[in-house]
Amino acid sequence: MKLAAIQMNSGSVIYENLAVVREYIAEAAFSGADLVVLPENFSLMAKTHTQRLRAAEAAEDIQRFLSSQASQHQLILVGGSVPLLATENRVTNTCLVYGPDGSCVGRYDKIHLFDVSLENGEAYFESQYVASGLNPVTIDILSTCIGLTICYDIRFPELYRNLVLQGAEILTVPSAFTIPTGEAHWETLLRARAIENLSWVVGAAQTGDHPGRSTWGHSAIVSPWGEVVAEKASGVGFIIVDADLVKLRDLRSQFPSLNHLRLHKNIT
């Protein structure tokens, strides 16, 4: 199975962002991609909550876009994340997944929200405008299982172990990491989640300057042995690798660390 990650520099104009992502989905499909992962906030990097709410009100247009791209190119499209309307004047940070027939096959609402103050003065309080999700989500499709996560989730290994216990072989991580945290931790976290779960990990990132913030980039695809087999340090575009899922299953059989769990009954 060929896995692709698209790296973007999304702004605050939705149709401009969709035009960029359309181009790279087509290029990834031409290169043989079976699964394409978009970055967090691919359709809108909002500067204000008003922009976010307006985008959520127009979410059906973005959903139609994702559906049409998946069906046109006959692939699995992991739609990064988009805002959907929630209660109390908030939105969810939601990853929608579409199958090759254009149907929506999964929805994951980001569980772990980025409420963090950094040493350089940057501060993010995602919970002020985003309602947290509650449930881990896996998708069984094309003879494999995909586990869905978003950005800050990568710091919570319990979530990834839960997904793998549900059968996940591919873990997707649409992201918009800050530069300080990305430089310090992004690759390490991706590799750790791959190694400890003997899984493919696909990190699709935002890069460069956006309204009100900057992001780290360095989209990467990591093998179940923890090797970074493809990376895009900067700029927009995509990376693609051929993931041998038979070899993954053999590895899990030959190196059965997932069968040696002793605390898994406490993971919910």
N, C-alpha and C positions, 0 to 999 in steps of 0.2 A: 504494500500500500504506500502510495506517495503522499507525504505530508508537506504542506506548505504553510508558511507564516508570512503575513503581509505587514510591513512596517509603514507607518503613516506619520504625517505632520498635519493632523487635522486642525481646522480652525473653527470659526463660529458661523460659517455659511454652509448649510447642510448640502445643497446641491453641488457645491464645489467639492466637498469631501466625497460624495457619492461618485462623482465623475472620476476622481482619482482611484477609488477602490475598484470601480468597474474595470478600469484599465488593467489593474494588477491581478484581479481575479481571472480575467481573460488570458493574461500571460501565464499565470500559474496553471490554468487549465490546459493551455497549449503545450505546457511542459509535462503534462500527464498527471497533475495533482488529482488525487481522489478525495482529499480532505484539505480545506483551506480555512485557516484561522485568522480572523481580523482582530485588530487591537481594541482595547478598551476605548469607549467613547469615539469609535471610528467615524460616526456620522456628525458628531458635534463635540468640540472641546469648549464648553460653555464658560463664559466669564461671569455671568450672572445667573441667579436662580430663575429669573424670568425667562431667559433664553432656554433653560432646561425644561421649564414647564411648557413652553410653546412647542418645543420639540416633542415632548411627551404627548401633547394633544394631536400632533401630526404623525404619531408613531405608525399608523396604518400604512402610510406612504413608504416608510423605511422597511416595514415588514414585507410589503409587496416587492420592493426592490430586492431584498434578500431572497425571497422565494423565487423570483424570476431569474436571478443570477445562478442559484443552485440548479434549477431545472434546465436553464439554457446550456450550462456547462456540464450537467450530469455529474455533480459532485456533492459532497457533504460540506456545507458552509456553516462554520461556527461564527456567528455574527457578533464577535467582540462583545460590546455591550452598548445598550441604548437605554434612554430613560423612558419608563412607563409610569403612568399616573398611579399614585398611591393615595393614602389618606393623609389628612392633616397638612395639606399643601406641600407634600413631599412626592418624590418619585422613587421607583426602584431602579437599581443599576443592574440591568437584566441582559443576560446572554441568551439569544434565541438561536436555535439550530435548525437548519433546513436540510432535508434529504434530497437526493437526486431527482425525485419527482416533484420537487417544489413544496412539499408539505412540511409544516413545522413539526419536528419530531422531538423537541425538547425546549424547556425554559428553565433557566437557573437565575435566581435573584441573589446577588452578592451577599454573602453572610457576614463577612468581617469588614467593617467600615473603617476607613483611614482617618482616625482622630489622633493626630500626631503633631507635636511641635518639634522642629528641627533646630540644631545649634546655630544654623546660619540665619535664623529668624523666620524661615518659612513655617507656616502653620496651616493645617488642613483639618477641617471638622466635618467630615462627610455625613455624619449622622444628623447634622442640622437640616440637611435637605434631601437625604436618602433614607428610605425605610429598609431595614435589614431583611434579608431573606432568612428562611428557617431550615431549609432542607437541602442536603447534598443531592446531586442529580447525576445519574449516569444514563447513557443512551446505548442501546444495543442496535447496531446497524452494520451492514456489510461484513458480517462474520467477525466483528470485533465489538469492543465496548469502550466508550469514550466517557471520561470523567470531566465534568465542567467546573472550572474555578475562574476567579477574576482577581488579578493584581495582588492586593494586600493579603488575600487568602493564602498566598505562597508561604507566608510566615507561620502557618498553622498546620503542622504535619498531621495532626489528628484527622483533619478533613480529607487529606489525600489518602491516608490509610483506610478511612471509611469507604472512599470511592473504589479503592483497589479490592477491598473485601466484598464489594458489590460486583466485582468482575472487571473493573477498568484496566485496559492495557495501554491506552493513550490518555494522557492528562493534558488538558489545554489551559493556557494561562494568558488570556488577553490582558494587556497591562498598559499603564501610563506611569511608570516609575519616575519619581523625582531624580534629579541628577545626584544629589548626595547619597541617597539610599541605593540608587542603581549602581553607582560606581563601587560602593562598599559591598553590596550583598546580592545583586540580581543574579549573576552567574552562579554564585555559590548556592543560592537557594534553589535554582532550577536543577542544578546537578544533584543536590541533596535529595530533592523529591524524586528524581529519576532513580538514583542509586538505592534508596531505602525501599522503594516500591517496585523495583525491577520493571519500570515502565518507560515508554516514550513520553517525553515532555515537550510540548510545543509552546514556546513563549513568543507571542506576537505583540510588539511594543509600539507605542508612540515615541517620536523623536523630535528634538529641536524645540524651537520657541512657539508657544501658543498664546492665546489671550490670557494674560495673568500668570503664566507659569512656563517652565521648561521641563522637558522630559529626556530620559537617558538613552532611549533607543536600545541597540544591541539585542534585537530579536534573535532568538536562538532555538535550535532544535537539538535535544539531548537524548542520547541513546539510553537503553536500560542499564548499561554499564557505566553511565555517567560521562560519556564522551560528548563534547560539543561538536556535533558533526556538521552543523551549518550555523553561520552567524552573520548578521548584517549590523555592523557597528553604528553606522549613521546613514542619513539620507533615506528617501522613500524607496520602496521596491518590495521584493519578496525573496525568500529562500525556500528551497525544496530539497527533500531527501527521500530516498527509498527505504521505508521502514519494513524490515523483514519480521512479520509477526510470528511466523513459524519458529524463527530463531529465538524470539522473545519467549515463546512458550517452552522451548527446549531449555533455555536458560533458567526459567523458573523451576523446571523439573530437576535440572542438574545442580542448581544452587538454591535449594528450597527454603530460603530464609523466611518467606511469607508463611510457610507451614510451621515455623517454629515460634510463632507468636504465643505469648503467655498471658498478655493483658488485654487481648482484643475484645473480650466480653464486656469490658468497661468502656469501649469506644462506641458512641452513639451518634 
